[in-house]
């Protein structure tokens, strides 16, 4: 029972860290990456679809992306979708693709992005702490149901705290890397 609770805690905390990592990938750092356009939805054939389902997104160089639609009639809807996503990008329709130059970030925008990364990091830490609380409650319930002793419960709480510390450190490391990336000129 104790091992199940610890395993459950670890799996849930791992998902919380992955969630933070996925949010941080989407934040623009001034360098081109295809993940920047993951949140873009394009109106295609009467419905909104993710950009990667109507064309291929590729990195041209460190400061530009290219979107090559599978259907040439999708050039302008792709352009509108990128503008509507409010990412601060200005796409340019070329002959048979959409070029997306990635502008350099100014100091003020960099600071806003660092605040945003810290917000995502704090949300991840809160999620990890909530998982710790939930699993400690599960330990107490299992102890009351006489599945194991008070000493086992305390050992379990210590193990859950070690997991919590480990995953919070991982989130802090992710934040430090992303902040350095954003502030890099």
C-alpha positions as CSV (number, residue, x, y, z in Angstrom):
1,X,0.0,0.0,0.0
2,X,2.8,2.4,0.9
3,X,4.7,1.7,-2.3
4,X,1.4,2.4,-4.3
5,X,1.0,5.7,-2.7
6,X,4.6,6.7,-3.3
7,X,4.4,5.5,-6.9
8,X,1.2,7.4,-7.4
9,X,2.7,10.6,-5.9
10,X,5.8,10.3,-8.1
11,X,3.8,9.8,-11.3
12,X,1.5,12.7,-10.6
13,X,4.4,15.0,-9.7
14,X,6.2,14.0,-12.9
15,X,3.1,15.0,-14.9
16,X,3.1,18.4,-13.1
17,X,6.7,19.0,-14.1
18,X,6.0,17.9,-17.7
19,X,3.1,20.4,-17.8
20,X,5.4,23.2,-16.8
21,X,8.0,22.1,-19.3
22,X,5.3,22.1,-22.1
23,X,4.1,25.6,-21.1
24,X,7.7,26.9,-21.1
25,X,8.4,25.6,-24.5
26,X,5.6,27.7,-25.9
27,X,7.2,31.0,-24.6
28,X,9.0,32.9,-27.3
29,X,12.7,33.6,-26.6
30,X,13.6,35.5,-29.8
31,X,14.8,32.3,-31.4
32,X,12.8,30.4,-34.0
33,X,11.2,27.1,-32.9
34,X,8.3,25.3,-34.4
35,X,6.7,25.0,-30.9
36,X,5.9,28.8,-31.1
37,X,3.1,28.0,-33.5
38,X,1.6,25.0,-31.7
39,X,-1.2,27.1,-30.2
40,X,-2.2,28.6,-33.6
41,X,-5.6,27.5,-34.9
42,X,-6.5,28.0,-38.6
43,X,-10.0,28.2,-40.1
44,X,-10.0,25.5,-42.6
45,X,-12.9,23.9,-44.4
46,X,-15.5,25.4,-42.1
47,X,-13.8,24.4,-38.8
48,X,-10.8,25.5,-36.7
49,X,-7.8,23.2,-37.0
50,X,-4.3,23.2,-35.4
51,X,-1.8,24.8,-37.8
52,X,0.2,21.5,-38.0
53,X,-2.8,19.8,-39.6
54,X,-3.0,22.2,-42.6
55,X,0.7,22.5,-43.4
56,X,4.3,21.9,-42.4
57,X,6.0,24.3,-40.0
58,X,9.8,24.5,-40.4
59,X,12.7,26.6,-39.0
60,X,14.4,28.5,-41.8
61,X,17.1,30.1,-39.6
62,X,17.4,31.3,-36.0
63,X,15.1,34.2,-36.7
64,X,12.4,32.9,-39.0
65,X,9.9,30.1,-39.6
66,X,8.2,28.9,-42.7
67,X,4.7,27.4,-43.0
68,X,4.1,25.4,-46.2
69,X,0.4,24.6,-46.6
70,X,-0.7,21.3,-48.1
71,X,-3.4,23.2,-49.9
72,X,-2.4,26.5,-51.6
73,X,-5.8,28.0,-50.8
74,X,-4.8,28.0,-47.1
75,X,-2.1,30.7,-47.4
76,X,-4.3,33.6,-46.2
77,X,-6.2,31.6,-43.5
78,X,-2.8,30.5,-42.1
79,X,-1.7,34.2,-42.1
80,X,-5.0,35.2,-40.3
81,X,-4.6,32.4,-37.8
82,X,-1.1,33.4,-36.9
83,X,-2.1,37.1,-36.4
84,X,-5.2,36.0,-34.4
85,X,-3.1,33.9,-32.1
86,X,-1.7,37.2,-30.7
87,X,1.9,36.0,-30.5
88,X,3.4,39.3,-31.6
89,X,4.3,37.8,-35.0
90,X,3.7,39.3,-38.4
91,X,3.5,36.6,-41.1
92,X,4.3,37.4,-44.7
93,X,2.5,35.4,-47.5
94,X,5.1,34.4,-50.1
95,X,4.5,32.6,-53.4
96,X,3.6,29.2,-51.9
97,X,4.4,29.5,-48.2
98,X,4.0,31.8,-45.2
99,X,7.2,33.3,-43.8
100,X,7.1,34.2,-40.1
101,X,10.0,36.4,-39.0
102,X,10.7,36.2,-35.3
103,X,11.5,39.8,-34.1
104,X,14.1,40.4,-31.5
105,X,12.7,41.0,-28.0
106,X,13.0,44.3,-26.4
107,X,14.0,44.6,-22.7
108,X,10.4,45.3,-21.5
109,X,9.0,42.3,-23.4
110,X,11.8,40.1,-22.0
111,X,10.8,41.1,-18.4
112,X,7.2,40.3,-19.2
113,X,8.1,36.9,-20.5
114,X,10.3,36.2,-17.4
115,X,7.3,37.1,-15.2
116,X,5.1,34.7,-17.3
117,X,7.7,31.9,-16.9
118,X,7.8,32.4,-13.1
119,X,4.0,32.3,-13.1
120,X,4.0,28.9,-14.9
121,X,6.7,27.7,-12.5
122,X,4.7,28.8,-9.5
123,X,1.6,27.0,-10.8
124,X,3.7,23.9,-11.2
125,X,5.1,24.1,-7.7
126,X,1.6,24.6,-6.3
127,X,0.4,21.5,-8.2
128,X,3.3,19.5,-6.8
129,X,2.5,20.7,-3.2
130,X,-1.1,19.8,-3.7
131,X,-0.1,16.3,-4.7
132,X,2.0,16.1,-1.6
133,X,-1.0,17.1,0.5
134,X,-3.3,14.6,-1.2
135,X,-0.8,11.7,-0.8
136,X,-0.2,12.5,2.8
137,X,-3.9,12.4,3.4
138,X,-4.0,9.0,1.6
139,X,-1.3,7.8,4.0
140,X,-3.3,9.0,7.1
141,X,-6.4,7.2,5.8
142,X,-4.4,4.0,5.1
143,X,-3.0,4.2,8.6
144,X,-6.5,4.6,10.2
145,X,-7.7,1.6,8.1
146,X,-4.8,-0.2,9.8
147,X,-2.9,-1.1,6.7
148,X,0.3,0.0,8.3
149,X,1.8,1.6,11.5
150,X,2.4,5.2,12.5
151,X,6.1,4.8,11.9
152,X,5.4,3.6,8.3
153,X,3.2,6.6,7.7
154,X,5.9,9.0,9.0
155,X,8.5,7.3,6.7
156,X,6.0,7.6,3.8
157,X,5.6,11.3,4.5
158,X,9.3,11.8,4.6
159,X,9.6,9.9,1.2
160,X,6.8,12.1,-0.2
161,X,8.6,15.2,1.0
162,X,11.8,14.0,-0.7
163,X,9.9,13.5,-3.9
164,X,8.3,17.0,-3.5
165,X,11.8,18.6,-3.0
166,X,13.1,16.7,-6.1
167,X,10.4,17.8,-8.4
168,X,10.3,21.4,-7.2
169,X,14.1,21.6,-7.8
170,X,13.4,20.3,-11.4
171,X,10.9,23.1,-11.9
172,X,13.4,25.6,-10.5
173,X,16.0,24.3,-12.9
174,X,13.6,24.6,-15.9
175,X,12.8,28.2,-14.9
176,X,16.5,29.1,-14.6
177,X,17.3,27.7,-18.0
178,X,14.2,29.5,-19.6
179,X,14.9,32.8,-17.9
180,X,18.6,32.7,-19.1
181,X,17.3,31.9,-22.7
182,X,14.8,34.8,-22.6
183,X,17.3,37.4,-21.2
184,X,20.0,36.3,-23.7
185,X,20.5,39.1,-26.2
